[in-house]
Amino acid sequence: MCGSCEPILTLPVAPESAETKVHSGFSAPIQRSLSPVGVFTQHFVNREDTFSDHLQAYASHSASAAAAKAAANLSLDDDDEEEEDESLLSLDPKDWKNQDHYEVLGLSKLRYRATLDDIIKSHRKKVLRHHPDKKAAQGYLNDDGFFKCIQKAFEILTDPVKRRQWDSVDPGVSTDIPSAKEKGDFYAIYRPVFEREARFSNIQPVPELGDENSDREAVESFYQFWYNFDSWRSFEYLDKENVDGGSNRDDKRWIEGKNRKERAARKKEDIQRLLTLVDNAMKSDPRMIKFKEEDKKKRNAKRNAREEEERKAAEAKKKADEEAKKQAELELAKEEELKKQRQMNHKALKAEQRALKRIFKNANYFAAADAATVAEINSATEKQDKVIAANPDLDALVAVRTQIEAAVAAGNGLAVVDEIVSKL
């Protein structure tokens, strides 16, 4: 590594009671040459950035993968190997772009959560099992198709750029988002979706969804982060045209332009998908619903107070109107009753007047002879009208009529009538 470097080791102090013995000293440093080998160096030689940038990309991807795997409580056990069915083993290496690289390496359970150590470990197992030399020893000559698929999957998944391109379009990971009308536990529905989408973030760590106890600042920061989500997701892997297939510079430029246009369309669609996810989550989030209600109450506090005053005034007016209406109805009923009573009294009075006139008529107008003269009739009628006019009250007229009626029955009706008229 470095011929002039001297290693410095700091050892703990030995206990006083311990017996010490010097076994040997450090040997002199030896300068050695290291060969640039391994997956890091292999991919670095084809890149334009620095080696430290290359290592940093690996470290970033490995850290996020390890965090995602730990969060999902997943592990790659020695005995937990995925079954290799006939369709998998019969993959055409020429059609490598359509193969599931994680499935080829037996990492379908981990997928984007797989660390570089997981990939190397799984690759080693697959190579030992499917190496062409081992197949040839077992009698399977020229049976290296699946081995080539393994090598291609390893090449892609150990290159941080190519792996990101594959992870961006991995068909084994759902891109579905819940609808705003989906019923159920909000946190159980949306938490795994946001955790799944968080792997694309250039900014780490990604804020968590939280729970019903999260304060307002944390909830609003979460949605602000996702509305401004900085995604590294790209769609180069889905390029239909290979730039290297162009016969000349113009063809390559046209192919690259077509690919860029398709990538931009897919990126735009993915951004809209994420915005729809955040919109749906905000509409369904019980915390945001509560916050909006609180804001609405605060914002409308003055209006609510005014409306409360108006409501009380309206209720008071309504009550007063009802009381006035009730009083008016009582007055009207009383007036109707009085009117009815007056009408009855009037009828009764008229009946008494007719009764009094019948008494005078039946008494032959108090004539001396059997046939009353005109003068006697006029005189009796005049007295009758005076009595009626002098007693407009029903009770008084009844009393007078009763008195005259009794007098007529006693034979002195004219005398009583003259006495009554004389007192008028």
CORCORUR-V708148 format. One record per residue. N is the residue number from 1. SS is DSSP state (hx for helix, st for strand, lp for the rest). PHI is phi in radians with two decimals (* if undefined). PSI is psi as a letter, one per 40 degrees, with the letter a starting at -180 (none if undefined). Layout:
# CORCORUR-V708148
N_SS_PHI_PSI + N_SS_PHI_PSI
This chain:
# CORCORUR-V708148
1_lp_*_c + 2_lp_-2.56_h + 3_lp_-1.20_d + 4_lp_-1.65_e + 5_lp_-1.45_h + 6_lp_-1.97_h + 7_lp_-1.21_h + 8_lp_-2.09_h + 9_lp_-2.01_h + 10_lp_-1.85_h + 11_lp_-1.75_i + 12_lp_-1.18_i + 13_lp_-1.23_h + 14_lp_-1.25_i + 15_lp_-1.08_i + 16_lp_-1.10_d + 17_lp_-1.40_e + 18_lp_-1.42_i + 19_lp_-1.56_h + 20_lp_-1.78_i + 21_lp_-2.62_h + 22_lp_-1.48_h + 23_lp_-1.59_d + 24_lp_-2.91_i + 25_lp_-1.89_a + 26_lp_-1.36_h + 27_lp_-1.34_i + 28_lp_-1.19_i + 29_lp_-1.13_i + 30_lp_-2.11_h + 31_lp_-1.43_h + 32_lp_-2.23_i + 33_lp_-1.83_h + 34_lp_-1.89_h + 35_lp_-1.54_h + 36_lp_-1.30_g + 37_lp_-2.26_i + 38_lp_1.81_i + 39_hx_-1.13_d + 40_hx_-1.13_d + 41_hx_-1.21_d + 42_hx_-1.05_d + 43_hx_-1.38_d + 44_hx_-1.15_d + 45_lp_-1.13_d + 46_lp_-1.70_e + 47_lp_-2.02_i + 48_lp_-1.74_e + 49_lp_-1.42_i + 50_lp_-1.39_i + 51_hx_-1.15_d + 52_hx_-1.15_d + 53_hx_-1.10_d + 54_hx_-1.12_d + 55_hx_-1.15_d + 56_hx_-1.13_d + 57_hx_-1.09_d + 58_hx_-1.10_d + 59_hx_-1.10_d + 60_hx_-1.10_d + 61_hx_-1.15_d + 62_hx_-1.14_d + 63_hx_-1.14_d + 64_hx_-1.17_d + 65_hx_-1.14_d + 66_hx_-1.13_d + 67_hx_-1.14_d + 68_hx_-1.14_d + 69_hx_-1.17_d + 70_hx_-1.16_d + 71_hx_-1.12_d + 72_lp_-1.48_e + 73_lp_1.00_f + 74_lp_-1.94_i + 75_lp_-2.62_i + 76_lp_-1.90_g + 77_lp_-1.52_i + 78_lp_-1.10_d + 79_lp_-1.59_e + 80_lp_-1.76_g + 81_lp_-1.71_i + 82_lp_-1.40_i + 83_lp_-1.27_h + 84_lp_-1.83_h + 85_lp_-1.49_i + 86_hx_-1.13_d + 87_hx_-1.12_d + 88_hx_-1.25_d + 89_hx_-1.20_d + 90_lp_-1.68_e + 91_lp_-1.08_i + 92_lp_-1.56_h + 93_hx_-1.07_d + 94_hx_-1.23_d + 95_hx_-1.73_f + 96_hx_-1.05_d + 97_hx_-1.20_d + 98_hx_-1.71_e + 99_lp_-1.48_i + 100_lp_-1.55_h + 101_hx_-1.11_d + 102_hx_-1.17_d + 103_hx_-1.16_d + 104_hx_-1.06_d + 105_lp_-1.57_e + 106_lp_1.29_f + 107_lp_-2.06_f + 108_lp_-1.10_d + 109_lp_-1.28_d + 110_lp_-1.52_d + 111_hx_0.89_b + 112_hx_-1.15_e + 113_hx_-1.45_e + 114_lp_-1.20_h + 115_lp_-1.50_i + 116_hx_-1.09_d + 117_hx_-1.11_d + 118_hx_-1.10_d + 119_hx_-1.15_d + 120_hx_-1.10_d + 121_hx_-1.10_d + 122_hx_-1.20_d + 123_hx_-1.08_d + 124_hx_-1.06_d + 125_hx_-1.12_d + 126_hx_-1.14_d + 127_hx_-1.13_d + 128_hx_-1.09_d + 129_hx_-1.50_d + 130_hx_-2.06_e + 131_lp_-1.10_h + 132_hx_-0.98_d + 133_hx_-1.13_d + 134_hx_-1.20_d + 135_hx_-1.12_d + 136_hx_-1.13_d + 137_hx_-1.15_d + 138_lp_-1.57_e + 139_lp_1.68_e + 140_lp_-1.73_g + 141_lp_-1.38_i + 142_lp_0.95_f + 143_lp_-1.85_g + 144_lp_-2.09_e + 145_hx_-1.07_d + 146_hx_-1.20_d + 147_hx_-1.10_d + 148_hx_-1.14_d + 149_hx_-1.10_d + 150_hx_-1.07_d + 151_hx_-1.13_d + 152_hx_-1.18_d + 153_hx_-1.08_d + 154_hx_-1.16_d + 155_hx_-1.05_d + 156_hx_-1.27_d + 157_hx_-1.37_e + 158_lp_-1.73_e + 159_lp_-1.72_h + 160_hx_-1.03_d + 161_hx_-1.27_d + 162_hx_-1.16_d + 163_hx_-1.16_d + 164_hx_-1.10_d + 165_hx_-1.09_d + 166_hx_-1.24_d + 167_hx_-1.05_d + 168_hx_-1.14_d + 169_lp_-2.17_e + 170_lp_-0.96_h + 171_lp_-1.24_e + 172_lp_-1.38_e + 173_lp_-2.02_h + 174_lp_-1.17_i + 175_lp_-2.00_e + 176_lp_-1.20_i + 177_lp_-2.19_i + 178_lp_-1.18_i + 179_lp_-1.43_i + 180_lp_-1.17_e + 181_lp_-1.70_e + 182_lp_-1.20_h + 183_lp_-1.66_i + 184_lp_2.29_a + 185_lp_-1.22_h + 186_hx_-0.99_d + 187_hx_-1.20_d + 188_hx_-1.19_d + 189_hx_-1.41_d + 190_hx_-1.66_d + 191_hx_-1.02_d + 192_hx_-1.10_d + 193_hx_-1.21_d + 194_hx_-1.17_d + 195_hx_-1.12_d + 196_hx_-1.18_d + 197_hx_-1.31_d + 198_hx_-1.13_d + 199_hx_-1.14_e + 200_hx_-1.52_e + 201_st_-1.34_h + 202_lp_-1.31_e + 203_lp_-1.81_h + 204_lp_-2.22_i + 205_lp_-1.36_i + 206_lp_-1.57_h + 207_lp_-1.00_i + 208_lp_-1.52_i + 209_lp_-1.11_d + 210_lp_1.43_a + 211_lp_-2.52_a + 212_lp_-1.17_e + 213_lp_-1.63_e + 214_lp_-1.16_h + 215_lp_-1.34_i + 216_hx_-1.12_d + 217_hx_-1.07_d + 218_hx_-1.15_d + 219_hx_-1.16_d + 220_hx_-1.18_d + 221_hx_-1.14_d + 222_hx_-1.06_d + 223_hx_-1.24_d + 224_hx_-1.10_d + 225_hx_-1.06_d + 226_hx_-1.32_d + 227_hx_-1.25_d + 228_lp_-1.95_f + 229_lp_-1.09_h + 230_lp_-1.76_h + 231_st_-1.76_h + 232_lp_-1.63_e + 233_lp_-1.05_h + 234_lp_-2.34_i + 235_lp_-2.26_f + 236_hx_-1.08_d + 237_hx_-1.07_d + 238_hx_-1.59_e + 239_lp_-0.99_h + 240_lp_-1.47_d + 241_lp_-1.86_h + 242_lp_-1.61_h + 243_hx_-1.07_d + 244_hx_-1.16_e + 245_hx_-1.43_e + 246_lp_-1.23_i + 247_lp_-1.39_d + 248_lp_-2.57_i + 249_hx_-1.12_d + 250_hx_-1.13_d + 251_hx_-1.10_d + 252_hx_-1.12_d + 253_hx_-1.13_d + 254_hx_-1.16_d + 255_hx_-1.11_d + 256_hx_-1.11_d + 257_hx_-1.12_d + 258_hx_-1.12_d + 259_hx_-1.12_d + 260_hx_-1.09_d + 261_hx_-1.11_d + 262_hx_-1.19_d + 263_hx_-1.11_d + 264_hx_-1.10_d + 265_hx_-1.14_d + 266_hx_-1.18_d + 267_hx_-1.11_d + 268_hx_-1.08_d + 269_hx_-1.12_d + 270_hx_-1.20_d + 271_hx_-1.08_d + 272_hx_-1.13_d + 273_hx_-1.09_d + 274_hx_-1.15_d + 275_hx_-1.10_d + 276_hx_-1.13_d + 277_hx_-1.04_d + 278_hx_-1.16_d + 279_hx_-1.06_d + 280_hx_-1.11_d + 281_hx_-1.12_d + 282_hx_-1.12_d + 283_hx_-1.17_d + 284_hx_-1.68_e + 285_lp_-1.18_h + 286_hx_-1.09_d + 287_hx_-1.23_d + 288_hx_-1.16_d + 289_hx_-1.08_d + 290_hx_-1.17_d + 291_hx_-1.09_d + 292_hx_-1.13_d + 293_hx_-1.14_d + 294_hx_-1.13_d + 295_hx_-1.09_d + 296_hx_-1.12_d + 297_hx_-1.16_d + 298_hx_-1.17_d + 299_hx_-1.13_d + 300_lp_-1.84_e + 301_hx_-1.06_d + 302_hx_-1.13_d + 303_hx_-1.13_d + 304_hx_-1.11_d + 305_hx_-1.12_d + 306_hx_-1.10_d + 307_hx_-1.13_d + 308_hx_-1.16_d + 309_hx_-1.11_d + 310_hx_-1.11_d + 311_hx_-1.14_d + 312_hx_-1.12_d + 313_hx_-1.11_d + 314_hx_-1.15_d + 315_hx_-1.13_d + 316_hx_-1.11_d + 317_hx_-1.11_d + 318_hx_-1.10_d + 319_hx_-1.14_d + 320_hx_-1.12_d + 321_hx_-1.10_d + 322_hx_-1.16_d + 323_hx_-1.11_d + 324_hx_-1.11_d + 325_hx_-1.12_d + 326_hx_-1.10_d + 327_hx_-1.15_d + 328_hx_-1.14_d + 329_hx_-1.13_d + 330_hx_-1.13_d + 331_hx_-1.09_d + 332_hx_-1.12_d + 333_hx_-1.12_d + 334_hx_-1.13_d + 335_hx_-1.11_d + 336_hx_-1.11_d + 337_hx_-1.15_d + 338_hx_-1.13_d + 339_hx_-1.09_d + 340_hx_-1.10_d + 341_hx_-1.16_d + 342_hx_-1.12_d + 343_hx_-1.11_d + 344_hx_-1.13_d + 345_hx_-1.12_d + 346_hx_-1.09_d + 347_hx_-1.11_d + 348_hx_-1.13_d + 349_hx_-1.13_d + 350_hx_-1.09_d + 351_hx_-1.11_d + 352_hx_-1.15_d + 353_hx_-1.12_d + 354_hx_-1.14_d + 355_hx_-1.10_d + 356_hx_-1.14_d + 357_hx_-1.14_d + 358_hx_-1.14_d + 359_hx_-1.06_d + 360_hx_-1.11_d + 361_hx_-1.18_d + 362_hx_-1.16_d + 363_lp_-1.46_e + 364_hx_1.06_f + 365_hx_1.05_f + 366_hx_1.01_f + 367_lp_-1.35_i + 368_lp_-1.31_d + 369_lp_-1.79_i + 370_lp_-1.16_d + 371_lp_-1.82_h + 372_lp_-1.34_h + 373_lp_-1.41_i + 374_hx_-1.08_d + 375_hx_-1.14_d + 376_hx_-1.17_d + 377_hx_-1.13_d + 378_hx_-1.14_d + 379_hx_-1.16_d + 380_hx_-1.15_d + 381_hx_-1.14_d + 382_hx_-1.13_d + 383_hx_-1.13_d + 384_hx_-1.03_d + 385_hx_-1.15_d + 386_hx_-1.14_d + 387_hx_-1.09_d + 388_hx_-1.12_d + 389_hx_-1.16_d + 390_hx_-1.40_e + 391_lp_-2.24_g + 392_lp_-1.29_e + 393_lp_-1.43_h + 394_hx_-1.07_d + 395_hx_-1.11_d + 396_hx_-1.14_d + 397_hx_-1.15_d + 398_hx_-1.06_d + 399_hx_-1.11_d + 400_hx_-1.16_d + 401_hx_-1.08_d + 402_hx_-1.12_d + 403_hx_-1.12_d + 404_hx_-1.19_d + 405_hx_-1.08_d + 406_hx_-1.18_d + 407_hx_-1.17_d + 408_hx_-1.08_d + 409_hx_-1.14_d + 410_hx_-1.50_e + 411_lp_1.65_e + 412_lp_-2.14_f + 413_hx_-1.10_d + 414_hx_-1.12_d + 415_hx_-1.11_d + 416_hx_-1.18_d + 417_hx_-1.09_d + 418_hx_-1.12_d + 419_hx_-1.17_d + 420_hx_-1.12_d + 421_hx_-1.16_d + 422_hx_-1.14_d + 423_lp_-1.51_e + 424_lp_-1.33_none
